[in-house]
Amino acid sequence: MLKAIFLTMLTLALVKSQDTEETITYTQCTDGYEWDPVRQQCKDIDECDIVPDACKGGMKCVNHYGGYLCLPKTAQIIVNNEQPQQETPAAETVGAAANAVATSSAAGGVAASGMASSGVVPGTGYVASAAAVAGPEVQTGRNNFVIRRNPADPQRIPSNPSHRIQCATGYEQSEHNICQDIDECTAGTHNCRADQVCINLRGSFACQCPPGYQKRGEQCVDINECDASNQCAQQCYNILGSFFCQCNQGYELSSDRLNCEDIDECRTSSYLCQYQCINEPGKFSCMCPQGYQVVRSRTCQDINECETTNECREDEMCWNYHGGFRCYPRNPCQDPYVLTSENRCVCPVSNAVCRELPQSIVYKYMSIRSDRSVPSDIFQIQATTIYANTINTFQIKSGNENGEFYLRQTSPVSAMLVLVKSLSGPREYIVDLEMLTVSSIGTFRTSSVLRLTIIVGPFAF
């Protein structure tokens, strides 16, 4: 009967063990451990790092495999590995660290043995006997308390009670004789490439590409953002790990640094064009008034209509001025004057009427720009025939009713017409400039007139 019951219990135990093995996968770990995807194994959780205020009453937290210990601040963990682990009684094993011994170098360090004698190590979930911590042999000094044990031979005192503890790969013994993570990135013991960034993990490390780079094979290459996802409205420039946008000439970046906005050049300056500025998408253009054409993109130049579109009659002469043209008679002479040469009319001495008139009238034409600065010399009159023993004087005979002009004699045979008031066009002025010639003995007197037609253009260019 007892044999049958034993076989039945054994069968149930085997079935339960098989069920348990079927439900546990390779990513599951026991309490106090977590799965390390890099190393593909379970690793210890540092509760002292993640549990807030793990130990109370001024105790210090010491991480342990699968749990943690709360010990006095002066306590240390010393591990004796002189004896094989399988010879240590199971009840005397605490976690994965065999033959653990608690010591204290400061006065009052007996708190470690008092804690162990209770059978519970605070904060770990492990149950241990008093011998597991305190051991069978105790030596007491005046101001300290030292505990040593040897499971295989309780009577034998180890020659070196502070052997190094055995830490897992990726961990190292600290000055407090506990296993702590090795920061391979800081220590420089990683094998990441120069174009990679080292990321420290618990018990290991990982190699990643920096921002703006992506992994292709074993190398980190710069993402060409301008080709992959060009967000720029006009020009995209790739730089290491990033990109930036620029705009074509005549545009500027908007506040989002991606789009481009047209620059109104006409508003930025009033001196871009000589006459009128026309804003266009990404550029501007200059416009000139009728009678002018744009030269060098910004300047207005008069069009000589007499050479391009001469609309004057055969008996007329075309005269070009700034901004237009006019047609004048080819023969301006009026009776009793007769045409003797181009633009020159002479009154014959045989005609009695001519005795009281100027001997000759010469017709001249000139064009000036509007709003010309004053005073300004604009035209010179000079005698064409010089007589001996004569005196020449000059005057404005007509056309200066508002005092716009002044005639200044510059030599015995010449004078200069001066503009003394600014003129605005379009407008036409006809000014008669007279030269009187008198003999020094008073036996001879004559005069000649230069009839000057002044055309003022509509603009200052």
DAPEDA-V75834 format. One record per residue. N is the residue number from 1. RES is the residue in one small letter. NEAR is the number of other ideal C-beta (glycine too) atoms within 12 Angstrom. D_LAST is the distance of its C-alpha to the last C-alpha in Angstrom with 2 decimals. Layout:
n=N res=RES near=NEAR d_last=D_LAST
n=N res=RES near=NEAR d_last=D_LAST
This chain:
n=1 res=m near=7 d_last=131.26
n=2 res=l near=8 d_last=129.35
n=3 res=k near=9 d_last=128.37
n=4 res=a near=10 d_last=126.94
n=5 res=i near=11 d_last=124.94
n=6 res=f near=12 d_last=123.54
n=7 res=l near=13 d_last=122.48
n=8 res=t near=14 d_last=120.82
n=9 res=m near=14 d_last=118.81
n=10 res=l near=14 d_last=117.84
n=11 res=t near=14 d_last=116.57
n=12 res=l near=14 d_last=114.53
n=13 res=a near=14 d_last=113.05
n=14 res=l near=14 d_last=112.06
n=15 res=v near=14 d_last=110.48
n=16 res=k near=14 d_last=108.56
n=17 res=s near=14 d_last=107.39
n=18 res=q near=13 d_last=106.17
n=19 res=d near=12 d_last=104.30
n=20 res=t near=14 d_last=102.61
n=21 res=e near=13 d_last=101.51
n=22 res=e near=11 d_last=100.06
n=23 res=t near=10 d_last=97.82
n=24 res=i near=15 d_last=96.40
n=25 res=t near=11 d_last=93.42
n=26 res=y near=12 d_last=91.94
n=27 res=t near=13 d_last=89.19
n=28 res=q near=16 d_last=91.64
n=29 res=c near=21 d_last=92.80
n=30 res=t near=19 d_last=95.53
n=31 res=d near=17 d_last=94.92
n=32 res=g near=25 d_last=93.25
n=33 res=y near=25 d_last=91.40
n=34 res=e near=23 d_last=88.19
n=35 res=w near=21 d_last=87.03
n=36 res=d near=26 d_last=84.79
n=37 res=p near=17 d_last=82.66
n=38 res=v near=21 d_last=81.68
n=39 res=r near=19 d_last=85.22
n=40 res=q near=13 d_last=86.70
n=41 res=q near=21 d_last=89.49
n=42 res=c near=26 d_last=90.42
n=43 res=k near=30 d_last=89.45
n=44 res=d near=37 d_last=90.68
n=45 res=i near=27 d_last=88.75
n=46 res=d near=28 d_last=88.21
n=47 res=e near=30 d_last=89.35
n=48 res=c near=30 d_last=88.90
n=49 res=d near=17 d_last=85.17
n=50 res=i near=16 d_last=84.71
n=51 res=v near=19 d_last=87.45
n=52 res=p near=10 d_last=86.41
n=53 res=d near=15 d_last=89.06
n=54 res=a near=26 d_last=91.52
n=55 res=c near=27 d_last=94.21
n=56 res=k near=13 d_last=95.43
n=57 res=g near=16 d_last=97.33
n=58 res=g near=15 d_last=95.56
n=59 res=m near=24 d_last=96.45
n=60 res=k near=28 d_last=94.12
n=61 res=c near=32 d_last=93.16
n=62 res=v near=39 d_last=94.05
n=63 res=n near=40 d_last=92.84
n=64 res=h near=38 d_last=95.56
n=65 res=y near=37 d_last=95.79
n=66 res=g near=28 d_last=95.66
n=67 res=g near=33 d_last=95.60
n=68 res=y near=35 d_last=95.45
n=69 res=l near=40 d_last=97.78
n=70 res=c near=33 d_last=97.74
n=71 res=l near=42 d_last=99.28
n=72 res=p near=31 d_last=99.42
n=73 res=k near=21 d_last=96.43
n=74 res=t near=23 d_last=98.70
n=75 res=a near=40 d_last=100.27
n=76 res=q near=33 d_last=99.70
n=77 res=i near=40 d_last=100.53
n=78 res=i near=32 d_last=102.65
n=79 res=v near=37 d_last=103.56
n=80 res=n near=34 d_last=106.62
n=81 res=n near=25 d_last=106.43
n=82 res=e near=24 d_last=109.63
n=83 res=q near=22 d_last=111.42
n=84 res=p near=12 d_last=110.32
n=85 res=q near=21 d_last=108.68
n=86 res=q near=11 d_last=111.18
n=87 res=e near=17 d_last=114.02
n=88 res=t near=28 d_last=112.46
n=89 res=p near=21 d_last=113.96
n=90 res=a near=15 d_last=111.57
n=91 res=a near=16 d_last=112.09
n=92 res=e near=33 d_last=110.90
n=93 res=t near=28 d_last=107.52
n=94 res=v near=37 d_last=104.36
n=95 res=g near=34 d_last=101.46
n=96 res=a near=27 d_last=100.71
n=97 res=a near=41 d_last=101.57
n=98 res=a near=32 d_last=105.27
n=99 res=n near=38 d_last=107.47
n=100 res=a near=46 d_last=105.08
n=101 res=v near=41 d_last=106.16
n=102 res=a near=43 d_last=104.73
n=103 res=t near=37 d_last=104.88
n=104 res=s near=31 d_last=103.82
n=105 res=s near=20 d_last=103.55
n=106 res=a near=20 d_last=103.30
n=107 res=a near=15 d_last=106.07
n=108 res=g near=18 d_last=106.70
n=109 res=g near=26 d_last=105.51
n=110 res=v near=28 d_last=108.41
n=111 res=a near=30 d_last=106.09
n=112 res=a near=42 d_last=105.50
n=113 res=s near=31 d_last=109.19
n=114 res=g near=23 d_last=109.63
n=115 res=m near=31 d_last=106.85
n=116 res=a near=36 d_last=108.36
n=117 res=s near=22 d_last=111.82
n=118 res=s near=18 d_last=110.58
n=119 res=g near=20 d_last=110.01
n=120 res=v near=22 d_last=106.33
n=121 res=v near=37 d_last=103.27
n=122 res=p near=31 d_last=100.71
n=123 res=g near=28 d_last=97.63
n=124 res=t near=35 d_last=98.67
n=125 res=g near=20 d_last=100.90
n=126 res=y near=30 d_last=103.36
n=127 res=v near=21 d_last=107.05
n=128 res=a near=36 d_last=108.83
n=129 res=s near=26 d_last=112.23
n=130 res=a near=25 d_last=112.84
n=131 res=a near=28 d_last=113.74
n=132 res=a near=37 d_last=110.39
n=133 res=v near=43 d_last=108.68
n=134 res=a near=31 d_last=111.38
n=135 res=g near=37 d_last=113.69
n=136 res=p near=24 d_last=117.42
n=137 res=e near=21 d_last=117.20
n=138 res=v near=26 d_last=115.61
n=139 res=q near=17 d_last=115.40
n=140 res=t near=16 d_last=114.52
n=141 res=g near=16 d_last=113.34
n=142 res=r near=8 d_last=113.20
n=143 res=n near=14 d_last=109.58
n=144 res=n near=21 d_last=108.57
n=145 res=f near=29 d_last=109.77
n=146 res=v near=31 d_last=109.68
n=147 res=i near=39 d_last=110.69
n=148 res=r near=34 d_last=111.56
n=149 res=r near=40 d_last=113.12
n=150 res=n near=28 d_last=114.08
n=151 res=p near=33 d_last=114.83
n=152 res=a near=22 d_last=116.98
n=153 res=d near=17 d_last=118.98
n=154 res=p near=18 d_last=119.00
n=155 res=q near=13 d_last=121.02
n=156 res=r near=18 d_last=118.61
n=157 res=i near=20 d_last=115.84
n=158 res=p near=27 d_last=112.75
n=159 res=s near=11 d_last=112.02
n=160 res=n near=14 d_last=108.26
n=161 res=p near=29 d_last=107.53
n=162 res=s near=21 d_last=103.73
n=163 res=h near=22 d_last=102.92
n=164 res=r near=18 d_last=99.31
n=165 res=i near=32 d_last=98.69
n=166 res=q near=20 d_last=97.65
n=167 res=c near=25 d_last=94.09
n=168 res=a near=25 d_last=92.48
n=169 res=t near=21 d_last=89.80
n=170 res=g near=27 d_last=86.54
n=171 res=y near=28 d_last=88.36
n=172 res=e near=22 d_last=89.83
n=173 res=q near=23 d_last=92.29
n=174 res=s near=20 d_last=90.78
n=175 res=e near=9 d_last=92.23
n=176 res=h near=22 d_last=93.98
n=177 res=n near=30 d_last=95.70
n=178 res=i near=34 d_last=93.82
n=179 res=c near=33 d_last=91.75
n=180 res=q near=24 d_last=88.02
n=181 res=d near=31 d_last=85.11
n=182 res=i near=25 d_last=83.65
n=183 res=d near=21 d_last=79.87
n=184 res=e near=26 d_last=79.28
n=185 res=c near=22 d_last=75.51
n=186 res=t near=13 d_last=75.88
n=187 res=a near=14 d_last=78.79
n=188 res=g near=13 d_last=76.99
n=189 res=t near=17 d_last=79.90
n=190 res=h near=25 d_last=77.90
n=191 res=n near=15 d_last=76.99
n=192 res=c near=24 d_last=73.51
n=193 res=r near=19 d_last=70.97
n=194 res=a near=14 d_last=68.18
n=195 res=d near=23 d_last=65.65
n=196 res=q near=23 d_last=67.82
n=197 res=v near=22 d_last=68.45
n=198 res=c near=25 d_last=72.04
n=199 res=i near=20 d_last=73.24
n=200 res=n near=24 d_last=76.59
n=201 res=l near=24 d_last=79.22
n=202 res=r near=33 d_last=82.76
n=203 res=g near=32 d_last=84.83
n=204 res=s near=28 d_last=82.10
n=205 res=f near=29 d_last=78.35
n=206 res=a near=24 d_last=75.74
n=207 res=c near=25 d_last=72.78
n=208 res=q near=22 d_last=69.56
n=209 res=c near=26 d_last=66.01
n=210 res=p near=23 d_last=63.35
n=211 res=p near=14 d_last=60.77
n=212 res=g near=20 d_last=58.24
n=213 res=y near=22 d_last=60.83
n=214 res=q near=20 d_last=63.45
n=215 res=k near=20 d_last=66.73
n=216 res=r near=13 d_last=67.08
n=217 res=g near=10 d_last=70.54
n=218 res=e near=14 d_last=71.21
n=219 res=q near=16 d_last=67.62
n=220 res=c near=24 d_last=64.87
n=221 res=v near=21 d_last=61.61
n=222 res=d near=24 d_last=58.16
n=223 res=i near=23 d_last=57.22
n=224 res=n near=21 d_last=54.09
n=225 res=e near=25 d_last=52.62
n=226 res=c near=21 d_last=49.48
n=227 res=d near=14 d_last=51.69
n=228 res=a near=15 d_last=54.47
n=229 res=s near=13 d_last=52.68
n=230 res=n near=18 d_last=48.92
n=231 res=q near=19 d_last=47.66
n=232 res=c near=26 d_last=44.05
n=233 res=a near=22 d_last=41.45
n=234 res=q near=25 d_last=39.44
n=235 res=q near=21 d_last=40.55
n=236 res=c near=24 d_last=44.03
n=237 res=y near=18 d_last=45.19
n=238 res=n near=23 d_last=48.92
n=239 res=i near=16 d_last=50.31
n=240 res=l near=18 d_last=53.93
n=241 res=g near=20 d_last=55.58
n=242 res=s near=20 d_last=52.46
n=243 res=f near=25 d_last=48.91
n=244 res=f near=20 d_last=45.43
n=245 res=c near=27 d_last=42.46
n=246 res=q near=22 d_last=38.85
n=247 res=c near=25 d_last=35.86
n=248 res=n near=19 d_last=33.38
n=249 res=q near=16 d_last=29.85
n=250 res=g near=21 d_last=28.03
n=251 res=y near=24 d_last=31.34
n=252 res=e near=22 d_last=33.54
n=253 res=l near=21 d_last=37.28
n=254 res=s near=17 d_last=38.65
n=255 res=s near=9 d_last=41.43
n=256 res=d near=12 d_last=44.14
n=257 res=r near=19 d_last=42.77
n=258 res=l near=22 d_last=43.24
n=259 res=n near=19 d_last=40.56
n=260 res=c near=25 d_last=36.79
n=261 res=e near=20 d_last=34.16
n=262 res=d near=24 d_last=30.56
n=263 res=i near=24 d_last=28.00
n=264 res=d near=20 d_last=25.19
n=265 res=e near=26 d_last=22.47
n=266 res=c near=23 d_last=19.96
n=267 res=r near=12 d_last=22.27
n=268 res=t near=14 d_last=22.72
n=269 res=s near=14 d_last=19.24
n=270 res=s near=12 d_last=16.10
n=271 res=y near=13 d_last=14.03
n=272 res=l near=24 d_last=15.01
n=273 res=c near=27 d_last=12.07
n=274 res=q near=25 d_last=8.33
n=275 res=y near=28 d_last=9.00
n=276 res=q near=20 d_last=12.81
n=277 res=c near=25 d_last=15.81
n=278 res=i near=20 d_last=18.91
n=279 res=n near=22 d_last=22.19
n=280 res=e near=17 d_last=24.77
n=281 res=p near=19 d_last=28.31
n=282 res=g near=20 d_last=28.18
n=283 res=k near=20 d_last=24.46
n=284 res=f near=25 d_last=20.99
n=285 res=s near=21 d_last=18.24
n=286 res=c near=28 d_last=14.51
n=287 res=m near=23 d_last=13.44
n=288 res=c near=29 d_last=10.41
n=289 res=p near=26 d_last=10.66
n=290 res=q near=18 d_last=12.53
n=291 res=g near=29 d_last=11.24
n=292 res=y near=30 d_last=9.35
n=293 res=q near=23 d_last=11.41
n=294 res=v near=23 d_last=11.92
n=295 res=v near=17 d_last=12.57
n=296 res=r near=12 d_last=14.68
n=297 res=s near=19 d_last=15.28
n=298 res=r near=24 d_last=12.41
n=299 res=t near=19 d_last=9.08
n=300 res=c near=29 d_last=7.19
n=301 res=q near=22 d_last=7.51
n=302 res=d near=31 d_last=8.04
n=303 res=i near=24 d_last=11.77
n=304 res=n near=21 d_last=13.91
n=305 res=e near=24 d_last=16.31
n=306 res=c near=24 d_last=18.51
n=307 res=e near=11 d_last=19.54
n=308 res=t near=14 d_last=19.86
n=309 res=t near=14 d_last=20.90
n=310 res=n near=18 d_last=21.91
n=311 res=e near=14 d_last=23.67
n=312 res=c near=19 d_last=24.61
n=313 res=r near=12 d_last=28.34
n=314 res=e near=12 d_last=30.32
n=315 res=d near=12 d_last=30.56
n=316 res=e near=18 d_last=26.83
n=317 res=m near=23 d_last=24.05
n=318 res=c near=25 d_last=20.72
n=319 res=w near=29 d_last=17.64
n=320 res=n near=27 d_last=14.24
n=321 res=y near=35 d_last=11.13
n=322 res=h near=35 d_last=7.46
n=323 res=g near=33 d_last=8.65
n=324 res=g near=30 d_last=12.29
n=325 res=f near=30 d_last=15.17
n=326 res=r near=27 d_last=18.17
n=327 res=c near=21 d_last=21.75
n=328 res=y near=26 d_last=23.60
n=329 res=p near=22 d_last=27.31
n=330 res=r near=18 d_last=28.35
n=331 res=n near=21 d_last=31.02
n=332 res=p near=25 d_last=29.67
n=333 res=c near=24 d_last=33.00
n=334 res=q near=15 d_last=35.14
n=335 res=d near=14 d_last=38.86
n=336 res=p near=21 d_last=40.35
n=337 res=y near=28 d_last=37.57
n=338 res=v near=20 d_last=37.74
n=339 res=l near=21 d_last=35.29
n=340 res=t near=17 d_last=36.33
n=341 res=s near=14 d_last=33.39
n=342 res=e near=14 d_last=29.95
n=343 res=n near=26 d_last=28.22
n=344 res=r near=24 d_last=31.14
n=345 res=c near=30 d_last=33.64
n=346 res=v near=25 d_last=36.93
n=347 res=c near=29 d_last=39.58
n=348 res=p near=19 d_last=43.05
n=349 res=v near=14 d_last=45.38
n=350 res=s near=11 d_last=48.19
n=351 res=n near=16 d_last=46.79
n=352 res=a near=11 d_last=48.07
n=353 res=v near=14 d_last=45.06
n=354 res=c near=22 d_last=42.79
n=355 res=r near=16 d_last=44.63
n=356 res=e near=13 d_last=42.76
n=357 res=l near=25 d_last=39.32
n=358 res=p near=29 d_last=36.84
n=359 res=q near=30 d_last=38.03
n=360 res=s near=32 d_last=34.78
n=361 res=i near=34 d_last=31.35
n=362 res=v near=32 d_last=28.50
n=363 res=y near=31 d_last=25.47
n=364 res=k near=29 d_last=22.04
n=365 res=y near=30 d_last=18.52
n=366 res=m near=30 d_last=15.12
n=367 res=s near=35 d_last=11.52
n=368 res=i near=38 d_last=9.28
n=369 res=r near=30 d_last=6.07
n=370 res=s near=25 d_last=7.57
n=371 res=d near=21 d_last=9.46
n=372 res=r near=28 d_last=9.55
n=373 res=s near=16 d_last=12.42
n=374 res=v near=18 d_last=15.79
n=375 res=p near=17 d_last=18.05
n=376 res=s near=21 d_last=16.16
n=377 res=d near=22 d_last=17.80
n=378 res=i near=33 d_last=16.09
n=379 res=f near=32 d_last=19.02
n=380 res=q near=23 d_last=22.57
n=381 res=i near=38 d_last=25.60
n=382 res=q near=24 d_last=28.76
n=383 res=a near=30 d_last=32.20
n=384 res=t near=18 d_last=33.12
n=385 res=t near=15 d_last=36.84
n=386 res=i near=16 d_last=38.64
n=387 res=y near=20 d_last=42.05
n=388 res=a near=11 d_last=44.71
n=389 res=n near=15 d_last=45.76
n=390 res=t near=23 d_last=42.80
n=391 res=i near=23 d_last=40.40
n=392 res=n near=31 d_last=36.76
n=393 res=t near=24 d_last=34.94
n=394 res=f near=33 d_last=31.46
n=395 res=q near=25 d_last=30.32
n=396 res=i near=34 d_last=27.86
n=397 res=k near=27 d_last=30.14
n=398 res=s near=19 d_last=28.14
n=399 res=g near=25 d_last=24.80
n=400 res=n near=25 d_last=24.58
n=401 res=e near=14 d_last=26.63
n=402 res=n near=13 d_last=24.51
n=403 res=g near=15 d_last=24.17
n=404 res=e near=28 d_last=20.40
n=405 res=f near=36 d_last=21.22
n=406 res=y near=25 d_last=23.85
n=407 res=l near=33 d_last=25.46
n=408 res=r near=23 d_last=26.86
n=409 res=q near=25 d_last=29.50
n=410 res=t near=19 d_last=29.18
n=411 res=s near=16 d_last=32.30
n=412 res=p near=19 d_last=35.17
n=413 res=v near=21 d_last=33.25
n=414 res=s near=24 d_last=29.53
n=415 res=a near=30 d_last=27.18
n=416 res=m near=24 d_last=23.57
n=417 res=l near=36 d_last=21.48
n=418 res=v near=27 d_last=19.93
n=419 res=l near=32 d_last=17.42
n=420 res=v near=23 d_last=19.32
n=421 res=k near=22 d_last=17.84
n=422 res=s near=19 d_last=14.39
n=423 res=l near=30 d_last=13.33
n=424 res=s near=18 d_last=11.97
n=425 res=g near=26 d_last=11.46
n=426 res=p near=25 d_last=12.34
n=427 res=r near=25 d_last=14.96
n=428 res=e near=23 d_last=16.90
n=429 res=y near=33 d_last=18.83
n=430 res=i near=27 d_last=21.82
n=431 res=v near=37 d_last=23.14
n=432 res=d near=31 d_last=26.46
n=433 res=l near=44 d_last=26.99
n=434 res=e near=32 d_last=30.74
n=435 res=m near=38 d_last=32.73
n=436 res=l near=24 d_last=36.44
n=437 res=t near=28 d_last=38.95
n=438 res=v near=18 d_last=42.45
n=439 res=s near=16 d_last=45.41
n=440 res=s near=15 d_last=46.95
n=441 res=i near=11 d_last=50.26
n=442 res=g near=10 d_last=48.83
n=443 res=t near=11 d_last=49.93
n=444 res=f near=17 d_last=46.56
n=445 res=r near=21 d_last=43.48
n=446 res=t near=29 d_last=40.52
n=447 res=s near=28 d_last=36.84
n=448 res=s near=31 d_last=33.82
n=449 res=v near=33 d_last=30.54
n=450 res=l near=40 d_last=27.04
n=451 res=r near=34 d_last=25.37
n=452 res=l near=36 d_last=21.60
n=453 res=t near=30 d_last=19.42
n=454 res=i near=37 d_last=16.02
n=455 res=i near=32 d_last=13.58
n=456 res=v near=30 d_last=10.91
n=457 res=g near=34 d_last=8.23
n=458 res=p near=28 d_last=8.55
n=459 res=f near=29 d_last=5.39
n=460 res=a near=22 d_last=3.82
n=461 res=f near=27 d_last=0.00
